[in-house]
C-alpha cells in the first residue's frame, strides 16, 4: 500500500469515526474566513516531531514557517555540549528562533522510587542557560493506577521543589508536564502533584492533548492554575483513540499513535482560546506533535498544517 493511500484511508477513517456521537468536545477550528482577534502569545514548535537525524532541517522548517521559538529534547544537551553550545546558540540566533524550552528527559521522578536527580537536572539547567533559554520541562515517572501514600507524594513534591530552586537560581523556570501514562495523567493525579509542590518553584506546562486524553478539561486546568502556567503544548487527539479512551484508557496505552494535527481530532481549541483570554495568559504556546502518523509530506507538512491552524485561532505565526 502506498503512503498516499495509507494517508487517505487514515483521514477517511478519522472522518467516519468523527461522525459517531462521542459525547466529547468537537475539535472544530474557526472557519478559515473568520477574522479572529490576534492573540499576543509567542508561538514555537517542538523538534520532537522530526527524527533526531533531521534536527537541523527541522530548525530550518520551524523558522521558515514563521514560528518564533523552539523546544528541544534532552539529547540536544549531550550532542551540543561544551563549545558546541555556542555554535547551536549562534544557529538559533541566525534562524531567529528563541530556545524557549528544553526537556529534561533523563530526570526520573518516580514517586515509588525517588533518586537524587540534582546533578542531572543541573546539567540541563546549565545548558539551557548557555543557550539563553527560558524553561525546563519535567514529567513524573509515576503510574496512573498507582495508589501512592501521602508521604510518597510529599517526597516527590520536595524533590521537585529542589529542582525548581536550581532552575530559579539560574534564571530559568521549571515546568511540570502532566503526561498520559504517568501519575499526572488524571485530573486527580495532576492535583496531587501540584498540591505537593511550591508554586514559586514548580510551574505548570499544560499539554492540551495529554490532558484531554487523560479525561481532564484543559480549559478548566488553565483557569484553575493560570498563576502557575508558564507555557502550553498544542496538538490534537485522534478521534478513534479518544473514543476508545473514553470507554477505558487502558485500551489505548499501547497504541502506536495517540495524536494528530490540530483540527483533525477532538481537542476543543476554541474553549482553550477563551480560557486564555479570561485569565490573561500571554505566555508561550509550543506546538508539540509526537506520537502521530505523519502525512505524505512528513513532519514538514504536519508543521504547515499546525501553523495554519494556529493562524485560524488568531495566533500570530
C-alpha positions, 0 to 999 in steps of 0.5 A: 500500500502506498503512503498516499493511500495509507494517508487517505484511508487514515483521514477517511477513517478519522472522518467516519469515526468523527461522525459517531456521537462521542459525547466529547468536545468537537475539535472544530477550528474557526472557519478559515474566513473568520477574522479572529482577534490576534492573540499576543502569545509567542508561538514555537514548535517542538523538534520532537516531531522530526527524527533526531537525524533531521534536527537541523532541517527541522530548525530550518522548517520551524523558522521558515514557517514563521514560528518564533521559538523552539523546544528541544529534547534532552539529547540536544544537551549531550550532542551540543555540549561544551563549545558546541553550545555556542555554535547551536546558540549562534544557529538559533540566533541566525534562524531567529528562533528563541530556545524557549524550552528544553526537556529534561528527559533523563530526570526520573521522578518516580514517586515509588522510587525517588533518586537524587536527580540534582546533578542531572537536572543541573546539567540541563539547567546549565545548558539551557542557560548557555543557550539563553533559554527560558524553561525546563520541562519535567514529567513524573515517572509515576503510574496512573493506577498507582495508589501512592501514600501521602508521604510518597507524594510529599517526597516527590513534591520536595524533590521537585521543589529542589529542582525548581530552586536550581532552575530559579537560581539560574534564571530559568523556570521549571515546568511540570508536564502532566503526561498520559501514562504517568501519575499526572495523567488524571485530573486527580493525579495532576492535583496531587502533584501540584498540591505537593509542590511550591508554586514559586518553584514548580510551574505548570506546562499544560499539554492540551492533548495529554490532558484531554486524553487523560479525561481532564478539561484543559480549559478548566486546568488553565483557569484553575492554575493560570498563576502557575502556567508558564507555557502550553503544548498544542496538538490534537487527539485522534478521534478513534483513540479518544473514543476508545479512551473514553470507554477505558484508557487502558485500551489505548496505552499501547497504541502506536499513535495517540495524536494528530494535527490540530483540527483533525481530532477532538481537542476543543481549541476554541474553549482553550482560546477563551480560557486564555483570554479570561485569565490573561495568559500571554505566555508561550504556546509550543506546538508539540506533535509526537506520537502521530502518523505523519502525512505524505509530506512528513513532519514538514507538512504536519508543521504547515498544517499546525501553523495554519491552524494556529493562524485560524485561532488568531495566533500570530505565526 
